[in-house]
Amino acid sequence: MAAKKNIEKEFLSTGTIAKRMDCSLETVRREIMAGRLKAQRWGRAFVVLSNDFEEYKAKYLKPIADV
């Protein structure tokens, strides 16, 4: 029998993501609706797996250069 992996999933709210990206909730929702940011519905709200957010950041967000 194969060993079960204990995968713990961390969900982030759209509000948390907006704070981390320093943008509005509407921007986060647009990214979700455009399919760039993977999300799941929990009732009326969207939640995003932390791994999906990390992939989004790596692909779409450019690091800010230190001045």
C-alpha positions in Angstrom: 0.0 0.0 0.0 1.3 3.4 -0.9 2.1 5.8 1.8 -0.3 8.8 2.1 1.3 12.2 1.8 0.1 14.7 4.3 -0.3 17.8 2.0 -1.4 20.8 4.0 -3.1 23.4 1.8 -3.0 27.0 2.8 -5.8 29.2 1.3 -5.5 33.0 0.9 -8.4 35.4 0.6 -8.6 38.0 -2.1 -8.1 40.6 0.6 -4.8 39.0 1.7 -3.6 38.8 -1.9 -4.5 42.4 -2.6 -2.4 43.5 0.5 0.5 41.4 -0.6 0.4 42.8 -4.2 -0.4 46.3 -3.0 -3.4 46.6 -5.2 -7.2 46.7 -5.0 -9.6 43.8 -4.5 -11.0 44.6 -8.0 -7.6 44.0 -9.5 -7.3 40.6 -7.8 -10.8 39.7 -9.1 -9.9 40.8 -12.6 -6.8 38.6 -12.5 -9.0 35.6 -11.4 -11.6 36.2 -14.0 -9.0 36.5 -16.7 -7.6 33.1 -15.7 -4.2 34.3 -14.8 -4.7 33.7 -11.0 -6.1 30.3 -10.2 -8.9 30.5 -7.6 -11.7 28.4 -6.1 -15.1 29.6 -4.9 -16.0 29.2 -1.3 -19.6 30.3 -1.2 -19.6 33.8 -2.7 -15.9 34.4 -2.1 -12.8 33.4 -4.0 -9.9 31.7 -2.3 -6.5 31.0 -3.8 -4.0 28.3 -2.8 -0.8 29.7 -1.6 1.1 27.6 -4.1 -1.0 29.0 -7.0 -0.3 32.6 -5.7 3.5 31.9 -5.7 3.3 30.6 -9.3 1.3 33.7 -10.3 3.9 36.0 -8.6 6.8 34.2 -10.4 5.1 34.5 -13.8 3.3 37.9 -13.7 4.8 40.1 -11.1 8.2 41.7 -11.6 10.4 42.3 -8.6 11.0 46.0 -7.7 14.6 47.0 -8.1 16.3 48.4 -5.0 17.2 52.0 -5.4 
